[in-house]
Amino acid sequence: MLVAITKIFIFLCVLIVPLRGPSRRREDKNSLPESAMVYSKYGINEYGDLELMDKDQKH
């Protein structure tokens, strides 16, 4: 009887639980608006170089 309960417990722990996957959805850290703001800080100057743009220089 104890052997049967142990086998069922091992079956549940080893086979069933890992197949369920994560129960909660993880938050996406690199969401589109945040990443777009990071890239919008940079621009190309009149010489063709990449530089950090000021808010006044953005068009």
C-alpha positions as CSV (number, residue, x, y, z in Angstrom):
1,M,0.0,0.0,0.0
2,L,2.8,2.4,0.9
3,V,4.7,1.5,-2.3
4,A,1.6,2.3,-4.4
5,I,1.2,5.7,-2.7
6,T,4.9,6.4,-3.2
7,K,4.7,5.5,-6.9
8,I,1.6,7.8,-7.4
9,F,3.4,10.6,-5.6
10,I,6.5,10.2,-7.8
11,F,4.4,10.1,-10.9
12,L,2.6,13.3,-10.0
13,C,5.8,15.1,-9.1
14,V,8.0,14.0,-11.9
15,L,5.6,13.7,-14.9
16,I,2.5,15.8,-14.3
17,V,3.8,19.0,-12.6
18,P,6.5,19.9,-15.1
19,L,4.1,19.4,-18.0
20,R,1.7,22.0,-16.6
21,G,4.1,24.9,-17.3
22,P,4.2,28.3,-15.5
23,S,0.9,29.1,-13.8
24,R,1.3,32.9,-14.1
25,R,2.1,34.9,-17.1
26,R,5.3,36.8,-16.7
27,E,5.5,40.6,-17.4
28,D,7.2,41.5,-20.6
29,K,10.1,43.8,-19.5
30,N,10.9,45.0,-23.0
31,S,7.4,46.4,-24.0
32,L,7.2,48.3,-27.3
33,P,6.6,51.8,-26.0
34,E,9.5,51.7,-23.5
35,S,11.9,50.3,-26.1
36,A,10.7,52.8,-28.7
37,M,11.6,55.7,-26.3
38,V,15.1,54.4,-25.8
39,Y,15.8,54.3,-29.5
40,S,14.1,57.7,-30.1
41,K,16.8,59.5,-28.1
42,Y,19.3,58.9,-30.9
43,G,19.5,60.7,-34.3
44,I,21.8,61.4,-37.2
45,N,23.4,64.8,-37.4
46,E,24.3,66.8,-40.5
47,Y,27.7,65.0,-40.8
48,G,26.0,61.5,-40.8
49,D,27.1,60.6,-37.3
50,L,24.9,59.0,-34.7
51,E,24.4,61.2,-31.7
52,L,22.2,61.7,-28.7
53,M,19.5,64.2,-29.7
54,D,18.1,66.9,-27.5
55,K,14.3,67.3,-27.2
56,D,14.6,70.6,-29.1
57,Q,16.3,69.0,-32.1
58,K,13.7,66.2,-32.7
59,H,11.5,66.8,-35.7
